[in-house]
Amino acid sequence: MDTKNILLLISILSVPLIILHHYFKHRFDKDKSRVQKWFQWEDVNNHETVVVGIIGFIIGLIVCFYL
């Protein structure tokens, strides 16, 4: 497998892992809705920033390598 494909695969797999981590961290919070347990826009300086950054990185890799 090519290095660029490995980098892209790691980036793509890290997004769901971070979101799952966020859910497991907040799964017992009674004050959060079901959607907020997965992703919180109010708390965008935490896990969400990493997810958005990695998604931007993935888009950049796709544009750079494949377009």
C-alpha positions, 0 to 999 in steps of 0.5 A, spaced: 500 500 500 502 506 498 504 511 503 499 516 501 493 511 501 495 509 508 495 516 511 488 517 508 486 511 511 488 513 518 485 520 517 479 517 515 479 512 521 480 516 526 474 521 525 469 515 527 474 513 533 474 520 536 466 521 535 465 514 539 470 516 544 466 523 545 460 519 546 463 514 551 465 520 555 458 523 555 454 517 555 451 518 562 450 525 562 443 526 563 443 534 561 445 532 554 440 530 548 442 523 544 445 528 539 449 532 544 452 525 546 455 524 540 457 531 538 457 538 541 457 544 537 457 548 544 464 544 546 467 545 539 474 547 543 475 540 545 474 533 541 470 537 535 476 541 533 480 535 532 474 532 528 473 538 524 481 539 523 482 531 521 476 532 516 479 538 513 486 534 513 482 528 509 479 533 504 486 536 503 489 529 502 484 527 497 485 534 493 492 534 493 493 526 491 487 524 487 485 531 483 
